[in-house]
């Protein structure tokens, strides 16, 4: 939670959100691109639905912060 709420993460999340807005046409495409860039895969249906709900509620930078703080890309499997 420290990173999720950290001002340190606001800048990279904002930069990522700007890139997604430039490179993808709508929120669905932005979610797909975010997951491909960060996790190397597309989101499943449940992840995409939750991501779109978060974008609607809190905006694209909030979703970027959440995905950038996900443990999926922080650890090598």
mmCIF file of the N, C-alpha and C atoms, coordinates in Angstrom:
data_MODEL
# 
_entry.id   MODEL 
# 
loop_
_atom_site.group_PDB 
_atom_site.id 
_atom_site.type_symbol 
_atom_site.label_atom_id 
_atom_site.label_alt_id 
_atom_site.label_comp_id 
_atom_site.label_asym_id 
_atom_site.label_entity_id 
_atom_site.label_seq_id 
_atom_site.pdbx_PDB_ins_code 
_atom_site.Cartn_x 
_atom_site.Cartn_y 
_atom_site.Cartn_z 
_atom_site.occupancy 
_atom_site.B_iso_or_equiv 
_atom_site.pdbx_formal_charge 
_atom_site.auth_seq_id 
_atom_site.auth_comp_id 
_atom_site.auth_asym_id 
_atom_site.auth_atom_id 
_atom_site.pdbx_PDB_model_num 
ATOM 1   N N  . UNK A 1 1  ? 0.817   -1.205  0.000   1.00 0.00 ? 1  UNK A N  1 
ATOM 2   C CA . UNK A 1 1  ? 0.000   0.000   0.000   1.00 0.00 ? 1  UNK A CA 1 
ATOM 3   C C  . UNK A 1 1  ? 0.851   1.256   0.000   1.00 0.00 ? 1  UNK A C  1 
ATOM 4   N N  . UNK A 1 2  ? 2.064   1.132   0.511   1.00 0.00 ? 2  UNK A N  1 
ATOM 5   C CA . UNK A 1 2  ? 2.923   2.315   0.557   1.00 0.00 ? 2  UNK A CA 1 
ATOM 6   C C  . UNK A 1 2  ? 3.185   2.856   -0.843  1.00 0.00 ? 2  UNK A C  1 
ATOM 7   N N  . UNK A 1 3  ? 3.507   1.979   -1.782  1.00 0.00 ? 3  UNK A N  1 
ATOM 8   C CA . UNK A 1 3  ? 3.757   2.444   -3.154  1.00 0.00 ? 3  UNK A CA 1 
ATOM 9   C C  . UNK A 1 3  ? 2.478   2.903   -3.837  1.00 0.00 ? 3  UNK A C  1 
ATOM 10  N N  . UNK A 1 4  ? 1.385   2.205   -3.582  1.00 0.00 ? 4  UNK A N  1 
ATOM 11  C CA . UNK A 1 4  ? 0.127   2.554   -4.247  1.00 0.00 ? 4  UNK A CA 1 
ATOM 12  C C  . UNK A 1 4  ? -0.298  3.980   -3.921  1.00 0.00 ? 4  UNK A C  1 
ATOM 13  N N  . UNK A 1 5  ? -0.080  4.389   -2.685  1.00 0.00 ? 5  UNK A N  1 
ATOM 14  C CA . UNK A 1 5  ? -0.503  5.721   -2.244  1.00 0.00 ? 5  UNK A CA 1 
ATOM 15  C C  . UNK A 1 5  ? 0.636   6.734   -2.222  1.00 0.00 ? 5  UNK A C  1 
ATOM 16  N N  . UNK A 1 6  ? 1.774   6.342   -2.734  1.00 0.00 ? 6  UNK A N  1 
ATOM 17  C CA . UNK A 1 6  ? 2.962   7.187   -2.674  1.00 0.00 ? 6  UNK A CA 1 
ATOM 18  C C  . UNK A 1 6  ? 2.977   8.243   -3.775  1.00 0.00 ? 6  UNK A C  1 
ATOM 19  N N  . UNK A 1 7  ? 3.388   9.456   -3.431  1.00 0.00 ? 7  UNK A N  1 
ATOM 20  C CA . UNK A 1 7  ? 3.584   10.470  -4.479  1.00 0.00 ? 7  UNK A CA 1 
ATOM 21  C C  . UNK A 1 7  ? 4.647   10.023  -5.493  1.00 0.00 ? 7  UNK A C  1 
ATOM 22  N N  . UNK A 1 8  ? 5.566   9.160   -5.051  1.00 0.00 ? 8  UNK A N  1 
ATOM 23  C CA . UNK A 1 8  ? 6.597   8.617   -5.935  1.00 0.00 ? 8  UNK A CA 1 
ATOM 24  C C  . UNK A 1 8  ? 5.983   7.899   -7.138  1.00 0.00 ? 8  UNK A C  1 
ATOM 25  N N  . UNK A 1 9  ? 4.848   7.236   -6.950  1.00 0.00 ? 9  UNK A N  1 
ATOM 26  C CA . UNK A 1 9  ? 4.212   6.482   -8.031  1.00 0.00 ? 9  UNK A CA 1 
ATOM 27  C C  . UNK A 1 9  ? 3.281   7.334   -8.891  1.00 0.00 ? 9  UNK A C  1 
ATOM 28  N N  . UNK A 1 10 ? 2.944   8.519   -8.437  1.00 0.00 ? 10 UNK A N  1 
ATOM 29  C CA . UNK A 1 10 ? 2.040   9.366   -9.210  1.00 0.00 ? 10 UNK A CA 1 
ATOM 30  C C  . UNK A 1 10 ? 2.654   9.776   -10.544 1.00 0.00 ? 10 UNK A C  1 
ATOM 31  N N  . UNK A 1 11 ? 3.941   10.108  -10.551 1.00 0.00 ? 11 UNK A N  1 
ATOM 32  C CA . UNK A 1 11 ? 4.575   10.548  -11.790 1.00 0.00 ? 11 UNK A CA 1 
ATOM 33  C C  . UNK A 1 11 ? 4.634   9.434   -12.843 1.00 0.00 ? 11 UNK A C  1 
ATOM 34  N N  . UNK A 1 12 ? 5.165   8.240   -12.531 1.00 0.00 ? 12 UNK A N  1 
ATOM 35  C CA . UNK A 1 12 ? 5.184   7.203   -13.568 1.00 0.00 ? 12 UNK A CA 1 
ATOM 36  C C  . UNK A 1 12 ? 3.781   6.799   -14.017 1.00 0.00 ? 12 UNK A C  1 
ATOM 37  N N  . UNK A 1 13 ? 2.823   6.793   -13.091 1.00 0.00 ? 13 UNK A N  1 
ATOM 38  C CA . UNK A 1 13 ? 1.452   6.449   -13.469 1.00 0.00 ? 13 UNK A CA 1 
ATOM 39  C C  . UNK A 1 13 ? 0.874   7.503   -14.413 1.00 0.00 ? 13 UNK A C  1 
ATOM 40  N N  . UNK A 1 14 ? 1.162   8.762   -14.155 1.00 0.00 ? 14 UNK A N  1 
ATOM 41  C CA . UNK A 1 14 ? 0.695   9.830   -15.038 1.00 0.00 ? 14 UNK A CA 1 
ATOM 42  C C  . UNK A 1 14 ? 1.339   9.760   -16.410 1.00 0.00 ? 14 UNK A C  1 
ATOM 43  N N  . UNK A 1 15 ? 2.625   9.426   -16.443 1.00 0.00 ? 15 UNK A N  1 
ATOM 44  C CA . UNK A 1 15 ? 3.311   9.270   -17.730 1.00 0.00 ? 15 UNK A CA 1 
ATOM 45  C C  . UNK A 1 15 ? 2.717   8.103   -18.510 1.00 0.00 ? 15 UNK A C  1 
ATOM 46  N N  . UNK A 1 16 ? 2.466   6.995   -17.818 1.00 0.00 ? 16 UNK A N  1 
ATOM 47  C CA . UNK A 1 16 ? 1.874   5.829   -18.482 1.00 0.00 ? 16 UNK A CA 1 
ATOM 48  C C  . UNK A 1 16 ? 0.467   6.167   -18.983 1.00 0.00 ? 16 UNK A C  1 
ATOM 49  N N  . UNK A 1 17 ? -0.320  6.859   -18.186 1.00 0.00 ? 17 UNK A N  1 
ATOM 50  C CA . UNK A 1 17 ? -1.677  7.231   -18.600 1.00 0.00 ? 17 UNK A CA 1 
ATOM 51  C C  . UNK A 1 17 ? -1.634  8.112   -19.851 1.00 0.00 ? 17 UNK A C  1 
ATOM 52  N N  . UNK A 1 18 ? -0.693  9.042   -19.890 1.00 0.00 ? 18 UNK A N  1 
ATOM 53  C CA . UNK A 1 18 ? -0.544  9.888   -21.080 1.00 0.00 ? 18 UNK A CA 1 
ATOM 54  C C  . UNK A 1 18 ? -0.202  9.078   -22.312 1.00 0.00 ? 18 UNK A C  1 
ATOM 55  N N  . UNK A 1 19 ? 0.692   8.109   -22.157 1.00 0.00 ? 19 UNK A N  1 
ATOM 56  C CA . UNK A 1 19 ? 1.048   7.246   -23.290 1.00 0.00 ? 19 UNK A CA 1 
ATOM 57  C C  . UNK A 1 19 ? -0.171  6.457   -23.773 1.00 0.00 ? 19 UNK A C  1 
ATOM 58  N N  . UNK A 1 20 ? -0.920  5.908   -22.836 1.00 0.00 ? 20 UNK A N  1 
ATOM 59  C CA . UNK A 1 20 ? -2.100  5.130   -23.214 1.00 0.00 ? 20 UNK A CA 1 
ATOM 60  C C  . UNK A 1 20 ? -3.115  6.002   -23.948 1.00 0.00 ? 20 UNK A C  1 
ATOM 61  N N  . UNK A 1 21 ? -3.287  7.225   -23.514 1.00 0.00 ? 21 UNK A N  1 
ATOM 62  C CA . UNK A 1 21 ? -4.233  8.123   -24.169 1.00 0.00 ? 21 UNK A CA 1 
ATOM 63  C C  . UNK A 1 21 ? -3.783  8.474   -25.586 1.00 0.00 ? 21 UNK A C  1 
ATOM 64  N N  . UNK A 1 22 ? -2.478  8.586   -25.780 1.00 0.00 ? 22 UNK A N  1 
ATOM 65  C CA . UNK A 1 22 ? -1.955  8.892   -27.121 1.00 0.00 ? 22 UNK A CA 1 
ATOM 66  C C  . UNK A 1 22 ? -2.032  7.689   -28.059 1.00 0.00 ? 22 UNK A C  1 
ATOM 67  N N  . UNK A 1 23 ? -1.805  6.497   -27.526 1.00 0.00 ? 23 UNK A N  1 
ATOM 68  C CA . UNK A 1 23 ? -1.619  5.327   -28.376 1.00 0.00 ? 23 UNK A CA 1 
ATOM 69  C C  . UNK A 1 23 ? -2.855  4.437   -28.534 1.00 0.00 ? 23 UNK A C  1 
ATOM 70  N N  . UNK A 1 24 ? -3.854  4.609   -27.693 1.00 0.00 ? 24 UNK A N  1 
ATOM 71  C CA . UNK A 1 24 ? -5.036  3.751   -27.772 1.00 0.00 ? 24 UNK A CA 1 
ATOM 72  C C  . UNK A 1 24 ? -6.289  4.621   -27.825 1.00 0.00 ? 24 UNK A C  1 
ATOM 73  N N  . UNK A 1 25 ? -7.268  4.177   -28.605 1.00 0.00 ? 25 UNK A N  1 
ATOM 74  C CA . UNK A 1 25 ? -8.423  5.012   -28.895 1.00 0.00 ? 25 UNK A CA 1 
ATOM 75  C C  . UNK A 1 25 ? -9.481  5.119   -27.827 1.00 0.00 ? 25 UNK A C  1 
ATOM 76  N N  . UNK A 1 26 ? -9.759  4.047   -27.109 1.00 0.00 ? 26 UNK A N  1 
ATOM 77  C CA . UNK A 1 26 ? -10.821 4.090   -26.102 1.00 0.00 ? 26 UNK A CA 1 
ATOM 78  C C  . UNK A 1 26 ? -10.350 3.377   -24.836 1.00 0.00 ? 26 UNK A C  1 
ATOM 79  N N  . UNK A 1 27 ? -11.172 3.431   -23.804 1.00 0.00 ? 27 UNK A N  1 
ATOM 80  C CA . UNK A 1 27 ? -10.752 2.862   -22.521 1.00 0.00 ? 27 UNK A CA 1 
ATOM 81  C C  . UNK A 1 27 ? -10.473 1.364   -22.612 1.00 0.00 ? 27 UNK A C  1 
ATOM 82  N N  . UNK A 1 28 ? -11.265 0.632   -23.379 1.00 0.00 ? 28 UNK A N  1 
ATOM 83  C CA . UNK A 1 28 ? -11.026 -0.800  -23.521 1.00 0.00 ? 28 UNK A CA 1 
ATOM 84  C C  . UNK A 1 28 ? -9.673  -1.083  -24.147 1.00 0.00 ? 28 UNK A C  1 
ATOM 85  N N  . UNK A 1 29 ? -9.341  -0.345  -25.186 1.00 0.00 ? 29 UNK A N  1 
ATOM 86  C CA . UNK A 1 29 ? -8.041  -0.508  -25.843 1.00 0.00 ? 29 UNK A CA 1 
ATOM 87  C C  . UNK A 1 29 ? -6.912  -0.055  -24.927 1.00 0.00 ? 29 UNK A C  1 
ATOM 88  N N  . UNK A 1 30 ? -7.159  0.955   -24.117 1.00 0.00 ? 30 UNK A N  1 
ATOM 89  C CA . UNK A 1 30 ? -6.136  1.446   -23.177 1.00 0.00 ? 30 UNK A CA 1 
ATOM 90  C C  . UNK A 1 30 ? -5.841  0.395   -22.106 1.00 0.00 ? 30 UNK A C  1 
ATOM 91  N N  . UNK A 1 31 ? -6.882  -0.250  -21.606 1.00 0.00 ? 31 UNK A N  1 
ATOM 92  C CA . UNK A 1 31 ? -6.692  -1.312  -20.613 1.00 0.00 ? 31 UNK A CA 1 
ATOM 93  C C  . UNK A 1 31 ? -5.877  -2.452  -21.227 1.00 0.00 ? 31 UNK A C  1 
ATOM 94  N N  . UNK A 1 32 ? -6.238  -2.849  -22.436 1.00 0.00 ? 32 UNK A N  1 
ATOM 95  C CA . UNK A 1 32 ? -5.488  -3.925  -23.108 1.00 0.00 ? 32 UNK A CA 1 
ATOM 96  C C  . UNK A 1 32 ? -4.022  -3.546  -23.276 1.00 0.00 ? 32 UNK A C  1 
ATOM 97  N N  . UNK A 1 33 ? -3.764  -2.331  -23.735 1.00 0.00 ? 33 UNK A N  1 
ATOM 98  C CA . UNK A 1 33 ? -2.390  -1.895  -23.951 1.00 0.00 ? 33 UNK A CA 1 
ATOM 99  C C  . UNK A 1 33 ? -1.628  -1.830  -22.631 1.00 0.00 ? 33 UNK A C  1 
ATOM 100 N N  . UNK A 1 34 ? -2.248  -1.322  -21.593 1.00 0.00 ? 34 UNK A N  1 
ATOM 101 C CA . UNK A 1 34 ? -1.600  -1.250  -20.283 1.00 0.00 ? 34 UNK A CA 1 
ATOM 102 C C  . UNK A 1 34 ? -1.171  -2.639  -19.818 1.00 0.00 ? 34 UNK A C  1 
ATOM 103 N N  . UNK A 1 35 ? -2.071  -3.599  -19.900 1.00 0.00 ? 35 UNK A N  1 
ATOM 104 C CA . UNK A 1 35 ? -1.733  -4.950  -19.470 1.00 0.00 ? 35 UNK A CA 1 
ATOM 105 C C  . UNK A 1 35 ? -0.632  -5.554  -20.338 1.00 0.00 ? 35 UNK A C  1 
ATOM 106 N N  . UNK A 1 36 ? -0.671  -5.294  -21.641 1.00 0.00 ? 36 UNK A N  1 
ATOM 107 C CA . UNK A 1 36 ? 0.395   -5.827  -22.502 1.00 0.00 ? 36 UNK A CA 1 
ATOM 108 C C  . UNK A 1 36 ? 1.735   -5.208  -22.165 1.00 0.00 ? 36 UNK A C  1 
ATOM 109 N N  . UNK A 1 37 ? 1.766   -3.906  -21.926 1.00 0.00 ? 37 UNK A N  1 
ATOM 110 C CA . UNK A 1 37 ? 3.024   -3.233  -21.626 1.00 0.00 ? 37 UNK A CA 1 
ATOM 111 C C  . UNK A 1 37 ? 3.598   -3.651  -20.275 1.00 0.00 ? 37 UNK A C  1 
ATOM 112 N N  . UNK A 1 38 ? 2.748   -3.765  -19.271 1.00 0.00 ? 38 UNK A N  1 
ATOM 113 C CA . UNK A 1 38 ? 3.228   -4.030  -17.914 1.00 0.00 ? 38 UNK A CA 1 
ATOM 114 C C  . UNK A 1 38 ? 3.347   -5.527  -17.625 1.00 0.00 ? 38 UNK A C  1 
ATOM 115 N N  . UNK A 1 39 ? 2.359   -6.294  -18.025 1.00 0.00 ? 39 UNK A N  1 
ATOM 116 C CA . UNK A 1 39 ? 2.320   -7.714  -17.674 1.00 0.00 ? 39 UNK A CA 1 
ATOM 117 C C  . UNK A 1 39 ? 2.665   -8.650  -18.825 1.00 0.00 ? 39 UNK A C  1 
ATOM 118 N N  . UNK A 1 40 ? 2.776   -8.117  -20.033 1.00 0.00 ? 40 UNK A N  1 
ATOM 119 C CA . UNK A 1 40 ? 3.106   -8.958  -21.178 1.00 0.00 ? 40 UNK A CA 1 
ATOM 120 C C  . UNK A 1 40 ? 1.970   -9.847  -21.641 1.00 0.00 ? 40 UNK A C  1 
ATOM 121 N N  . UNK A 1 41 ? 0.758   -9.480  -21.289 1.00 0.00 ? 41 UNK A N  1 
ATOM 122 C CA . UNK A 1 41 ? -0.415  -10.265 -21.680 1.00 0.00 ? 41 UNK A CA 1 
ATOM 123 C C  . UNK A 1 41 ? -1.648  -9.373  -21.655 1.00 0.00 ? 41 UNK A C  1 
ATOM 124 N N  . UNK A 1 42 ? -2.714  -9.857  -22.265 1.00 0.00 ? 42 UNK A N  1 
ATOM 125 C CA . UNK A 1 42 ? -3.990  -9.151  -22.203 1.00 0.00 ? 42 UNK A CA 1 
ATOM 126 C C  . UNK A 1 42 ? -4.704  -9.491  -20.900 1.00 0.00 ? 42 UNK A C  1 
ATOM 127 N N  . UNK A 1 43 ? -5.561  -8.609  -20.412 1.00 0.00 ? 43 UNK A N  1 
ATOM 128 C CA . UNK A 1 43 ? -6.322  -8.931  -19.201 1.00 0.00 ? 43 UNK A CA 1 
ATOM 129 C C  . UNK A 1 43 ? -7.403  -9.964  -19.515 1.00 0.00 ? 43 UNK A C  1 
ATOM 130 N N  . UNK A 1 44 ? -7.732  -10.785 -18.509 1.00 0.00 ? 44 UNK A N  1 
ATOM 131 C CA . UNK A 1 44 ? -8.876  -11.671 -18.702 1.00 0.00 ? 44 UNK A CA 1 
ATOM 132 C C  . UNK A 1 44 ? -10.147 -10.837 -18.531 1.00 0.00 ? 44 UNK A C  1 
ATOM 133 N N  . UNK A 1 45 ? -11.300 -11.452 -18.741 1.00 0.00 ? 45 UNK A N  1 
ATOM 134 C CA . UNK A 1 45 ? -12.572 -10.715 -18.732 1.00 0.00 ? 45 UNK A CA 1 
ATOM 135 C C  . UNK A 1 45 ? -12.827 -10.033 -17.384 1.00 0.00 ? 45 UNK A C  1 
ATOM 136 N N  . UNK A 1 46 ? -12.535 -10.730 -16.304 1.00 0.00 ? 46 UNK A N  1 
ATOM 137 C CA . UNK A 1 46 ? -12.773 -10.160 -14.969 1.00 0.00 ? 46 UNK A CA 1 
ATOM 138 C C  . UNK A 1 46 ? -11.829 -8.987  -14.697 1.00 0.00 ? 46 UNK A C  1 
ATOM 139 N N  . UNK A 1 47 ? -10.568 -9.131  -15.066 1.00 0.00 ? 47 UNK A N  1 
ATOM 140 C CA . UNK A 1 47 ? -9.607  -8.042  -14.889 1.00 0.00 ? 47 UNK A CA 1 
ATOM 141 C C  . UNK A 1 47 ? -10.001 -6.829  -15.715 1.00 0.00 ? 47 UNK A C  1 
ATOM 142 N N  . UNK A 1 48 ? -10.436 -7.065  -16.940 1.00 0.00 ? 48 UNK A N  1 
ATOM 143 C CA . UNK A 1 48 ? -10.799 -5.951  -17.806 1.00 0.00 ? 48 UNK A CA 1 
ATOM 144 C C  . UNK A 1 48 ? -12.022 -5.215  -17.272 1.00 0.00 ? 48 UNK A C  1 
ATOM 145 N N  . UNK A 1 49 ? -12.993 -5.975  -16.808 1.00 0.00 ? 49 UNK A N  1 
ATOM 146 C CA . UNK A 1 49 ? -14.196 -5.371  -16.250 1.00 0.00 ? 49 UNK A CA 1 
ATOM 147 C C  . UNK A 1 49 ? -13.858 -4.518  -15.027 1.00 0.00 ? 49 UNK A C  1 
ATOM 148 N N  . UNK A 1 50 ? -13.032 -5.049  -14.134 1.00 0.00 ? 50 UNK A N  1 
ATOM 149 C CA . UNK A 1 50 ? -12.621 -4.299  -12.951 1.00 0.00 ? 50 UNK A CA 1 
ATOM 150 C C  . UNK A 1 50 ? -11.797 -3.077  -13.308 1.00 0.00 ? 50 UNK A C  1 
ATOM 151 N N  . UNK A 1 51 ? -10.922 -3.231  -14.298 1.00 0.00 ? 51 UNK A N  1 
ATOM 152 C CA . UNK A 1 51 ? -10.084 -2.105  -14.734 1.00 0.00 ? 51 UNK A CA 1 
ATOM 153 C C  . UNK A 1 51 ? -10.939 -0.986  -15.311 1.00 0.00 ? 51 UNK A C  1 
ATOM 154 N N  . UNK A 1 52 ? -11.906 -1.342  -16.123 1.00 0.00 ? 52 UNK A N  1 
ATOM 155 C CA . UNK A 1 52 ? -12.782 -0.325  -16.710 1.00 0.00 ? 52 UNK A CA 1 
ATOM 156 C C  . UNK A 1 52 ? -13.616 0.376   -15.640 1.00 0.00 ? 52 UNK A C  1 
ATOM 157 N N  . UNK A 1 53 ? -14.048 -0.385  -14.636 1.00 0.00 ? 53 UNK A N  1 
ATOM 158 C CA . UNK A 1 53 ? -14.798 0.222   -13.531 1.00 0.00 ? 53 UNK A CA 1 
ATOM 159 C C  . UNK A 1 53 ? -13.916 1.203   -12.769 1.00 0.00 ? 53 UNK A C  1 
ATOM 160 N N  . UNK A 1 54 ? -12.654 0.850   -12.552 1.00 0.00 ? 54 UNK A N  1 
ATOM 161 C CA . UNK A 1 54 ? -11.737 1.753   -11.856 1.00 0.00 ? 54 UNK A CA 1 
ATOM 162 C C  . UNK A 1 54 ? -11.483 3.017   -12.675 1.00 0.00 ? 54 UNK A C  1 
ATOM 163 N N  . UNK A 1 55 ? -11.337 2.864   -13.989 1.00 0.00 ? 55 UNK A N  1 
ATOM 164 C CA . UNK A 1 55 ? -11.152 4.039   -14.848 1.00 0.00 ? 55 UNK A CA 1 
ATOM 165 C C  . UNK A 1 55 ? -12.368 4.956   -14.744 1.00 0.00 ? 55 UNK A C  1 
ATOM 166 N N  . UNK A 1 56 ? -13.563 4.370   -14.766 1.00 0.00 ? 56 UNK A N  1 
ATOM 167 C CA . UNK A 1 56 ? -14.786 5.171   -14.643 1.00 0.00 ? 56 UNK A CA 1 
ATOM 168 C C  . UNK A 1 56 ? -14.860 5.887   -13.299 1.00 0.00 ? 56 UNK A C  1 
ATOM 169 N N  . UNK A 1 57 ? -14.446 5.197   -12.236 1.00 0.00 ? 57 UNK A N  1 
ATOM 170 C CA . UNK A 1 57 ? -14.559 5.762   -10.886 1.00 0.00 ? 57 UNK A CA 1 
ATOM 171 C C  . UNK A 1 57 ? -13.434 6.732   -10.529 1.00 0.00 ? 57 UNK A C  1 
ATOM 172 N N  . UNK A 1 58 ? -12.194 6.371   -10.904 1.00 0.00 ? 58 UNK A N  1 
ATOM 173 C CA . UNK A 1 58 ? -11.052 7.135   -10.394 1.00 0.00 ? 58 UNK A CA 1 
ATOM 174 C C  . UNK A 1 58 ? -10.125 7.670   -11.474 1.00 0.00 ? 58 UNK A C  1 
ATOM 175 N N  . UNK A 1 59 ? -10.328 7.268   -12.711 1.00 0.00 ? 59 UNK A N  1 
ATOM 176 C CA . UNK A 1 59 ? -9.502  7.768   -13.802 1.00 0.00 ? 59 UNK A CA 1 
ATOM 177 C C  . UNK A 1 59 ? -8.388  6.816   -14.201 1.00 0.00 ? 59 UNK A C  1 
ATOM 178 N N  . UNK A 1 60 ? -7.858  7.052   -15.374 1.00 0.00 ? 60 UNK A N  1 
ATOM 179 C CA . UNK A 1 60 ? -6.811  6.206   -15.946 1.00 0.00 ? 60 UNK A CA 1 
ATOM 180 C C  . UNK A 1 60 ? -5.524  6.209   -15.114 1.00 0.00 ? 60 UNK A C  1 
ATOM 181 N N  . UNK A 1 61 ? -5.077  7.347   -14.570 1.00 0.00 ? 61 UNK A N  1 
ATOM 182 C CA . UNK A 1 61 ? -3.866  7.306   -13.745 1.00 0.00 ? 61 UNK A CA 1 
ATOM 183 C C  . UNK A 1 61 ? -3.993  6.376   -12.535 1.00 0.00 ? 61 UNK A C  1 
ATOM 184 N N  . UNK A 1 62 ? -5.182  6.290   -11.950 1.00 0.00 ? 62 UNK A N  1 
ATOM 185 C CA . UNK A 1 62 ? -5.386  5.384   -10.806 1.00 0.00 ? 62 UNK A CA 1 
ATOM 186 C C  . UNK A 1 62 ? -5.218  3.933   -11.239 1.00 0.00 ? 62 UNK A C  1 
ATOM 187 N N  . UNK A 1 63 ? -5.740  3.591   -12.401 1.00 0.00 ? 63 UNK A N  1 
ATOM 188 C CA . UNK A 1 63 ? -5.551  2.229   -12.906 1.00 0.00 ? 63 UNK A CA 1 
ATOM 189 C C  . UNK A 1 63 ? -4.074  1.962   -13.174 1.00 0.00 ? 63 UNK A C  1 
ATOM 190 N N  . UNK A 1 64 ? -3.400  2.913   -13.756 1.00 0.00 ? 64 UNK A N  1 
ATOM 191 C CA . UNK A 1 64 ? -1.965  2.745   -14.022 1.00 0.00 ? 64 UNK A CA 1 
ATOM 192 C C  . UNK A 1 64 ? -1.199  2.518   -12.728 1.00 0.00 ? 64 UNK A C  1 
ATOM 193 N N  . UNK A 1 65 ? -1.522  3.289   -11.682 1.00 0.00 ? 65 UNK A N  1 
ATOM 194 C CA . UNK A 1 65 ? -0.877  3.087   -10.380 1.00 0.00 ? 65 UNK A CA 1 
ATOM 195 C C  . UNK A 1 65 ? -1.129  1.682   -9.863  1.00 0.00 ? 65 UNK A C  1 
ATOM 196 N N  . UNK A 1 66 ? -2.353  1.214   -9.989  1.00 0.00 ? 66 UNK A N  1 
ATOM 197 C CA . UNK A 1 66 ? -2.694  -0.124  -9.490  1.00 0.00 ? 66 UNK A CA 1 
ATOM 198 C C  . UNK A 1 66 ? -1.930  -1.211  -10.253 1.00 0.00 ? 66 UNK A C  1 
ATOM 199 N N  . UNK A 1 67 ? -1.906  -1.115  -11.569 1.00 0.00 ? 67 UNK A N  1 
ATOM 200 C CA . UNK A 1 67 ? -1.235  -2.149  -12.366 1.00 0.00 ? 67 UNK A CA 1 
ATOM 201 C C  . UNK A 1 67 ? 0.275   -2.080  -12.171 1.00 0.00 ? 67 UNK A C  1 
ATOM 202 N N  . UNK A 1 68 ? 0.833   -0.886  -12.104 1.00 0.00 ? 68 UNK A N  1 
ATOM 203 C CA . UNK A 1 68 ? 2.271   -0.759  -11.869 1.00 0.00 ? 68 UNK A CA 1 
ATOM 204 C C  . UNK A 1 68 ? 2.675   -1.290  -10.495 1.00 0.00 ? 68 UNK A C  1 
ATOM 205 N N  . UNK A 1 69 ? 1.747   -1.335  -9.569  1.00 0.00 ? 69 UNK A N  1 
ATOM 206 C CA . UNK A 1 69 ? 2.018   -1.874  -8.238  1.00 0.00 ? 69 UNK A CA 1 
ATOM 207 C C  . UNK A 1 69 ? 1.595   -3.324  -8.085  1.00 0.00 ? 69 UNK A C  1 
ATOM 208 N N  . UNK A 1 70 ? 1.106   -3.926  -9.150  1.00 0.00 ? 70 UNK A N  1 
ATOM 209 C CA . UNK A 1 70 ? 0.688   -5.323  -9.049  1.00 0.00 ? 70 UNK A CA 1 
ATOM 210 C C  . UNK A 1 70 ? 1.909   -6.208  -8.880  1.00 0.00 ? 70 UNK A C  1 
ATOM 211 N N  . UNK A 1 71 ? 1.726   -7.278  -8.180  1.00 0.00 ? 71 UNK A N  1 
ATOM 212 C CA . UNK A 1 71 ? 2.867   -8.162  -7.924  1.00 0.00 ? 71 UNK A CA 1 
ATOM 213 C C  . UNK A 1 71 ? 3.233   -9.004  -9.146  1.00 0.00 ? 71 UNK A C  1 
ATOM 214 N N  . UNK A 1 72 ? 2.371   -9.026  -10.136 1.00 0.00 ? 72 UNK A N  1 
ATOM 215 C CA . UNK A 1 72 ? 2.632   -9.874  -11.304 1.00 0.00 ? 72 UNK A CA 1 
ATOM 216 C C  . UNK A 1 72 ? 3.937   -9.530  -11.994 1.00 0.00 ? 72 UNK A C  1 
ATOM 217 N N  . UNK A 1 73 ? 4.254   -8.291  -12.119 1.00 0.00 ? 73 UNK A N  1 
ATOM 218 C CA . UNK A 1 73 ? 5.482   -7.944  -12.819 1.00 0.00 ? 73 UNK A CA 1 
ATOM 219 C C  . UNK A 1 73 ? 6.643   -7.691  -11.860 1.00 0.00 ? 73 UNK A C  1 
ATOM 220 N N  . UNK A 1 74 ? 6.373   -7.661  -10.555 1.00 0.00 ? 74 UNK A N  1 
ATOM 221 C CA . UNK A 1 74 ? 7.434   -7.418  -9.594  1.00 0.00 ? 74 UNK A CA 1 
ATOM 222 C C  . UNK A 1 74 ? 8.262   -8.658  -9.282  1.00 0.00 ? 74 UNK A C  1 
ATOM 223 N N  . UNK A 1 75 ? 7.722   -9.831  -9.559  1.00 0.00 ? 75 UNK A N  1 
ATOM 224 C CA . UNK A 1 75 ? 8.404   -11.079 -9.264  1.00 0.00 ? 75 UNK A CA 1 
ATOM 225 C C  . UNK A 1 75 ? 8.552   -11.908 -10.521 1.00 0.00 ? 75 UNK A C  1 
ATOM 226 N N  . UNK A 1 76 ? 9.675   -12.580 -10.630 1.00 0.00 ? 76 UNK A N  1 
ATOM 227 C CA . UNK A 1 76 ? 9.894   -13.498 -11.744 1.00 0.00 ? 76 UNK A CA 1 
ATOM 228 C C  . UNK A 1 76 ? 9.274   -14.830 -11.363 1.00 0.00 ? 76 UNK A C  1 
ATOM 229 N N  . UNK A 1 77 ? 8.476   -15.361 -12.273 1.00 0.00 ? 77 UNK A N  1 
ATOM 230 C CA . UNK A 1 77 ? 7.838   -16.662 -11.999 1.00 0.00 ? 77 UNK A CA 1 
ATOM 231 C C  . UNK A 1 77 ? 8.705   -17.786 -12.475 1.00 0.00 ? 77 UNK A C  1 
# 
